Amino acid sequence: MPTKAALSHIPGPPTPPIVGHTLTIARDSYGTQQDYIQRYGPVYKTNMLGVWRVNLCGPDALEMVLMDRERIFSSEGGWDALKRIYPGGLLLQDFDHHRRNRRIMTAAFRASAIKDYRLRMTEAMDSLLAAWPIGTPFCFYTAIKDLTLRMGGAVFMGLPLDGDLAKDVNRAIRDEIRASLAVIRQPLPFTPMWRGVRGRDFLRRTFRALIPERRANGGDDFFSQMCLARDENGQSWSEDEILDQFNLLIMAAHDTTATTLSVMIAALGEHPEWQAKLAHEVASLGKGELDEDALSKMTQTNNVFREALRLVPPVPFIPRLATRDFHWNGYDIPAGTSLALNPGVTMLSPELYTNPTKFDPDRFGPKRVEDRSHKFAWTPFGGGAHKCIGMHFSTLQVKLFMATLLRKNRIHLPGRAPVWQRMPIPKPKGGLPIILERV
């Protein structure tokens, strides 16, 4: 890995001893990066947790690295910190190996499977939302994380909502997520990493025991579909490959959805005119089934969803590792350099969006289409070969939640609009207290 001397030709801020820029970026990741871009330009270096990174900023850099036409940039090397908990997951694979596994994974996201997932989600969501309190404040972020985990057990694994196994699985997933974000990377006793490794081992044992029955009998949940999935050449996964891919999938689906729905709920509470628009849109669907046709008509909800992802993307930074020397924007960058892309800050650029910090879903409407100012102006799902494979499933899940909620309820914020913690995974400080009022 290149040293500071090897990157001496690349500008960057003065480096504090020992901790480098870690604390500065952790305190205000967006503001710090915007300041560095202003001072040093779209290419600069920082030191976080002892690792020197070259930051490549703006939509052109996103396009160059994510499209990766010359096969230079490794996702596996970029996400190295996740290897202990999620080895073998799609995010931690590159090039031909990644393409082979993505083709198999695509079978679990085919249209007929998505329909089954939607039916399972509808049933689970109705049941879980019915238990939320009416008229008294509660912490939405905690509630939505619990809902997405429990619903994930039903949709992703085919487990009962309140069974003991579902509770144990959800606890293990939480431990894994905490471990993946932990500063201490060794599984020392009673540390988050220790609990995460134990959680991972429990999940592997649990899932492995389910594979023979799911392969024999199938099922309309994700795990069953992954056990049966084959690419166009008939290739399928081994048991270990199923375990690795599924473990990362349920983590990625859980936290990203919880963040996005929290942003949307906060925005609707802060902007009642938009809540009224979405409630009217939901009412216009009637009282029938929320099927694919009904959900496709939720265009205003989709614009709010896209605006939420623009303002607070669940993955605001994307790491990569350069496998070969390359030249970008006037700089020679050596092989082995850790790279950081900045979709979060890019989507707040005044060069791409009008009043970029303002909540304004109409910017995605047909009269403005600001997200088309550049191919990579709107990139909350990444791009290129590693673009989020669950993007359409996520959109369906969010629309289904908003329609189910707004059919019967209205949202109020008892306090001020939340302040967002941007790293490592965005969440509202204070947990986002809300009050639901029954219509």
C-alpha positions, 0 to 999 in steps of 0.5 A: 500500500503506498506511503504518504511519500508515494502520494506526496504529489497529491494535495491534502490537508495537514495531518494530525499525529496518530489519528490523522483526519479520522476525528475531523471527518467523523465529526462532519464528513460532508462539511469536511469533504466540501471544505477539502474540495474547495481548498484542494480540488477534486483530487486530494488525500486523507488519512483515516485510521492509519490508511492513506486514501486518495479521494476522487470527487465529482460525477466524472470520477464516479463514472470513471471508477464505477464503470471501470472499463479497464478493470483497474478498481477492486471492490473487494480491496475497497471493502476489505474491512467487511471481509471478516464478517461477510467474506465471499459476498457479491460486494467483495468480488471483482471482475469475472468472479463477480459477474458469474455470481451476479448472474446467479443472484439475478435469478432470485430477483426475477419478476415472478419471484418479486411478486411472491416477495411483495405478497409476503411483504404485504402480509408482514407489513400489515401485521407489524404496522398494526402494533405501532402506537397511535397518538403517543410519541415513539422512536421511528428509527428504532421501530423501523429497524425492528420492522425491517429485521422482522419483515426480513425474516419473513420475506428473506428467510420464510420465518414466522414474524415472532418465532424464537428462531426469527428473534435469534436470527435478528439478534445475530444480524444486529451483532454482525452489523455492529461488528462491521462498523467496529474500530477494533477489527480483531475478535477480542472477547466481548468486543463488537467484533467478537459478538459479530463473529459469533453471530456470523457462525450462528447464522451459517449453522442456521442457514446451512441446516435449512438448505437441503429442505429448501432445495428439495421443496423450494419456497417463495422467500429469498433464501429458497430462491437463492438455494434454487438459483441458476444462471443461463448456463445452469450453474448454481451455488455450493452451500458455502456460496449460498451462505456467504451471499445470503449473509451479506444480502440481508445486512445490505437490505436491512440498514439501507431501507431503515435509513431511507424510510427514516429520511422520508418520514422526517421529510413528510413530517417537516413538509406537510404539503408533501405528506398531503400529496402522497396521502392523496396519491395513496387514496387514489389507488383505492382500497384494493390490493397494492399490486405492481400496477398500483405501486407503479402509479405512485410517481410522487412517492417515487420522487420523494424516495429519490429525493431522500436518497439524494439528500441522505444516501445510505452509502455516502462513500464508496471505497475502491482499491487501485490494482494498477497505476492510473492517471486521473485529472492531472495526477498519477496514482500508483497501484495499491492506493485506497480510493474514496468516491463521494456520491453523497457530496456529489449529489449535493453539488450546485453544479448538478442540482438547484438549491441542492440542500433543499427538500424538493422532490419536483426536481425529479419530475418530467419538467426538470429531471435534474438527475439527468444533468450527468449520467452519475448525478444521482448514484445512491445505488452505485453504478457499473458492474456493482450497481445495487442488484436489489434497487427495484426490490428496494423501491417496491418495498418503500412504496409498499410501506408508505402506501400501507402507512398513509392509508390509515395514518398521518405523521407528526414530528413532536420536535425539531427536524432531525440532524443526521449522523452521516457516518458510518451508516446514516441515522437520525440523531435522537432516533426521530421521535414521531406521533402517528394520528389515525385517519 
